[in-house]
Every structure is written in C-alpha cells, then in structure tokens.
C-alpha cells in the first residue's frame, strides 16, 4: 500500500504538477533507484488517482494495522488477477495435490465431527468446492431423483449432479438426526452449531471448515509442506504451501472420476463443472506409483534391448 506521500505543503510545497515525482523514502524513492510518476490528469474512466492517494494517506493514519493489511491484500490480489494472469500450469510439478484412497480414509477417520466429515465427503465424492459445500441447502437436493442442483461458484450457473448412493444414504440419515438444527438454520444442511466463530451466518463458515480440515490432516500425519508462497510479504510470517488443502478433496474427486471413465477428459470436465477441458487437466492427479513404474519399465526395456543386441552379435557360427 502507500507508505508515505509527499503531500505536506511545508515540506513538499503544493501538490506536484503533472509528471512530477512522488517519492517513498522507505523503499528507495528519491534515491534514483525507484520513482513513481502520477499524472494530474484524470484517467479515461474519470478516476482521479492523485486525489484518491491523498485521501488514502489520510485514512491510513487512523485505521488499525489489520485493516491496512486487508487493504493491501485486496489490491495485491486484484493486481495479480488483472495484470499477471493465472497460470494453468501447476507450480508443484509432479507432486500429487490430491488425496489417494488410503490417505482419504485416514483423513476421514480423524475428522472429529460427523457434520464436517459429511461435508468433506461432498467434496471428495461429488467434487464440490468448499464454498459450495458450506452453503448446501435442503432445496438443493431432489430426494426422489437423488440429484444435487447447485450454483457453480465460479461460473455462476446452475448445474446438477447425481449423489452417489452411499453418500445419499448418509446424507438422509444425517438430516433425519439433526432435523431440528437444520430447520432452525433455515434449511442449511451444514448448520452452524458452536463452531467457535462469531459471524451470524446460519451455516458453517469457510475459514472455520478449513481449520477443521487442517486439524484432521495434522492428526493423520499428512501435513507435508512443499514450498513457501511467492505472496509472502517481507517482515511477515512466511505462508507455507501444503500438499493437501481442502481443495485436494476436489482434486481427488475429479481424478477418481477421470480414471473411472478411462481418462475421458471431456466427461471429467463436465463432472468438475469446468468451462474448458484443459482446466480439468490441471486437476487430474499424477499417480506417482504409476509414474515410477513407467520410468522403471522404460529404462528396463532399454537395458534389455542393449543386452539383446549384445547377445545377437555373438550369434552365428563360432570361429
């Protein structure tokens, strides 16, 4: 965010004219190393940047530190989304960001409460995003057709999926058991109930669910870290990149579906509710065991070919 603007008239005179430089001495401005020029002319949209920065400077003197951090994060995220684009190539190389079958069983066993266990199963078996799972409502479920209708979080369009039989049975039993709580929440399946967060939402909150997820991952011994985020700011605690996040449950669902359809990416893309099949490709997990088998097989074949060539060279009548 803006650390310091030369707006004090006693120090900097009047507000700089068009093309003049505003310096920030905390990051080397004014030393010839880094300067930022701000035009006095409004942008094409009519936005007066100079006026906004002056107002922002005044505002920053009175707001709490956490609010400043939040403002900085919003601007940083917006800048990345608009101007840096989003790489569809994963940064984690051949690391499988999804659960495997054994890890998923271990994880679900360590989820303490059945409400969250059921929520995570909707991610792992139906491929819901965490935000979509949190707001699951009775009106989303057709109990006659065993069909789930939801608004896809990113595309903002309605989609429908079939709920697997075992999951449907478990959902029905859960709803019957907690009928009173679900009714009091206004029909949300994953109702809020002493979830240690102070918001007034009638359903579970995304960040709290992520906390429950991390606790279960820790208890399962699956808390592997593969790097540090590029978005870690100076003088701030580094943000670790975990192999398994709540989104890994969705990775698992999409990978498992793709395997069950013999790698039909188009069908898997429809299941994942992606706008393009190439997006789905970044989700389909890399089977590390299969990768290693193929490497071993490839090099073993090469070795056998060399041995056979050597053997063939000695065939024929001996001298």
N, C-alpha and C positions, 0 to 999 in steps of 0.2 A: 504494500500500500504506500501511500505518500508519507514519507517520514518527516520531511520539512520542506516548506516552500518559502522562497524569499518574498514574503508579502508584507513584511514590516516596513512601513514607509520611511521610518527613521533610519533603517539600515540599508534598504534596497531602493529607496526613492519610491516613485509611483510604480504601479503595476507595469512590468516591462512591455515595451512596444512589440508589435508583430515581429516575430523572428528572433527576439531576444531570448537569452537562455535562462532557464531556471535551474539552479544547482542544488544538489543534495550533498552536503559535505560528509555525510555518514557513509556514502557509497562511492566517494571519489569524485563527485561532481565539482567542477570548478578547478580541478587539478589538470585538466586537459585530457584526462583518461575517459571520462564519460559525461556527456551532457545530453539534455533533453530539451528540444525546442518546442514551444507551444505557440501556435498561431492565435492571434487575437480574433481572427475571423471565425464565425460560427461554422460548424460542419454543414455538409449538404442536407443533413437531416434537421438542421436548425439548432442542434445541441451546442451549448456554449461551454466548452471544456474548461476554459480559464475560470469562469465563474463557479463551475462545479468544484474545481480543485481548491479554490479559496474557501468555499463553504465546507468542503470535506476536511480541510485543515483545521478549521474552527471546531467542527464537530468532533474530530479525533482527540481534542484536548479534554473532552469531558466524558466520553463513553468508556466503559470498562474495557480492560485488556482483552477479555474473551470475545467481546463484540467486535473489536478490531481484528482479532484472529478470524472470526467468522466472515467478516467483510473481505479480508484478504483471500480466504479460501474460495469465496464465491467468484471473485474476479479472476483468480488463477484458473478455476475450473472452466469458467466461461471463455477465457482466452485460449485454453488448450482445445476446447471443443470447437471453437470457431476458426482458429488460425493454424493450429498444428495438426488438425485432423485426427482420426483414430485409426491406428494400425490394426489391420485384421490379422496380422501375423503375431502369434503369441510370443511374449518375451521370455517364456520359460522353456523354450527349446523342446527337448523330448520328454520333459517332465510331464507325467500324467496328473492333471489338476483335478481329475475326478476320483471318486472312491472306486475301489474294486469290491467284489462281493463280500470278501472276508472283512475288509475294513468297514463296510457299511453295517454288517451285522454287529461288529464290535462297537461301533459308534452308537447304534440304536439301543443296544443293551445298557449303555452308560448315560442315556438321556433319562433324567430322574422322573419327569412328569409325563403322563400319557398324553396330555394335551399337546405338548411340544413334540413328543415322539410321532404323533399322528400328523402334525404339521410338516415335520421333516419328511415323512413318508410321501406326502403330496408333492414335495419337491423331487424326491428320488424316484417315484413311480409314475408321476404324471408330468414331471418337468416344469412345475410352477416356479416362477421367480419368487423370492422371499416376500416381496411386497404384495404379490398376488395371493400368496398363501395366507398371509396375515389377515386379509380382508375377506376371506372365504365366507359366503353368506348362504343361509339355507335356500334362498331364492335362486342361487347358482346351480343347485343340484336338482335334476329331474329324477325322482326316486323310482319312477316307472321305467324309464329308459336307461337308468344307471349312467346318466350323462351329466357332464360338468360344463356349464357355459360361463365363460369369464371374459372380461375385457382385457385383452393383451396389453400389458403395462406399457410397452414401448410403441407399438403400432397404434394404440388407442382404437382398436376394433374388436368386435365380439368374435370369439372363437369357441368351439365346443370340442370336448374330448370325452372318450369313454373312460369311466373309472374302473380299474381292474377289480375283479370280483372280491378278492380278499380285502382290498383296501375299502371297497364299498361296504362290505360286511362290518369291518372295524369302525368305519365312519358311522354307520347306523347304530351300532352298539354304543358308541361314544355319545351321540346325540341323545339317545334314549336315557343314558345315565345322567347326563348333565342338562336335561331339558329345561329345568328352572333357570340355570345360569345363562343358557343360550337365549331363552325368552327375555330375561332381564337385560341382556346386551342388545336387544333389538334384532336378534336373529343371526348374529355372528357366531360361526362355529367355534372359532378360537377366541373366545371371550376373554376379556381382561379380568383377572382374579388374583389380587395380591401379588402383582408382578413387579413390585418394588420400583415402579416408575410413576411420576406424579402427573402425567398428562391425563386428559379427560377422555381419551379415546375409549370407545366401548369394546374394542378388540385389542389383541396383543400388538405391541409396538415393535417395529422392525429392529431397532438397535438392541432392544432387550432380547429379542429372539436370537440375534447374533451373539449376544453374551452367553445365552444358554447353550448355543451351538459350540462356542469356544470352550466352555467348561466341559462339555461331553467329549470333545476332541482331546483335551488335555487328559481327561480320565482314561481315555482309550490309548494313550501313548502315541497319538498320531499328529502331534503338533510340530511337524517339520517346517523349518524356515529355509527358503531357497534364495533369499536376497533381501535387499533394502530398497524401498520405494525411491524412485527418482524425484518424487514430490516432497521428500523430506527437506524441511527448511533448516537453515543454519540456526544454531542456538536452540533447536527443538529436539525432543526425543525422537530418535530415528523410528520410522514406521516399517516394521518387518513385513515381509511378503510370505504368507503361509501357503504351503502347497494346497492345503484343504481349507476352503472357506464355505460359507453357507451355499454359495453358488456351485460348489463342487457336487452338491446333490443333484442339481440340474444337469451338470456335465454327465454324471452317472446315468441319469435317465435317458439322455439323448444318445449316449454311446451304446447303452444296452439295447435301445430300440433299433439303432442302426445295425448292430450286429445281428439282431433277430430277423432283420429284413435283408440279410446278406449284403450290407453296405449300400442299400438304396438311399442315396443322399437326398433325392427329391422328396421321398416319403418321410424321411427323418426330418427334413426341413419343415414339412407340414406339421409333424408332431411337435417340433420345437417352436412352431409359430414364428419362424424367421421370415424376413422379407425376401431373402435370397439364399440359395443353397450354399454359396461359398462361405456365408457366415456360419452355417452349421458345421462346416469342415473344421473350423477352429475349436469346436466343442467336442468333436468325436475324439475320445481318449486314445492315447497311444498305448497299446498293450506292450509293456516293457518286456514281458517274458517272450511274447511273440517276436518282438524286435530282436532280442538276443538269440532266439532260436534261428531266425533267418540269417543273422550275421554268422553264427556258427556253421549253419548249413552252407552258406555261400563260400566261406573260406575252407570248409572241409571238402567241398566239391572241387575247389581249385587245387587243393593238395592232392586229392585222389587223381585228378587229371594229370598232374605232373608225374605222379608215381606210375600211372598207366603208360604215359609217354615214354618214361624211362624203361619200363618193362617191355614195351613194344620194340624199343630199339635193340633189344637183345634177342628178339625172336628170330627164327630162321636157323639155318644150318650153322653149327659152331665150327670154328676152324680147328 
